[in-house]
Amino acid sequence: MSGDSVMQWGDGNIGIIKNQGAVSPQAALEQLIEAALALRGQVPASDRQTLDTSVEVLRAGSTQDRGRLRGALASIAGIAALVGEVGAPVVSAVNSLVEAAGLR
């Protein structure tokens, strides 16, 4: 017999998270850029400009120094954290990229 057997109690259950294996840095980067652009419509104009600038740094990739890349990630994660639950996927995407790219 194959498949998952799941028992859940309480409120707020969202299901099973699968495929949590290692993510390539390129895939994590693309996921983060997509998530940041989706968040763009949920934040004030000043934050949109910061997101745009940070996404430009991410897209430049290896041509940027490590400190500038970390600064862009911090800016994106900070904005995402400030907007609450709607920003949670962006914070998760930042963490995935940091882990995949060895930026800790």
Secondary structure as GFF3:
##gff-version 3
##sequence-region A 1 104
A	DSSP	alpha_helix	25	40	.	.	.	ID=ss1
A	DSSP	alpha_helix	45	60	.	.	.	ID=ss2
A	DSSP	three_ten_helix	61	63	.	.	.	ID=ss3
A	DSSP	alpha_helix	66	82	.	.	.	ID=ss4
A	DSSP	three_ten_helix	84	87	.	.	.	ID=ss5
A	DSSP	alpha_helix	88	101	.	.	.	ID=ss6
###
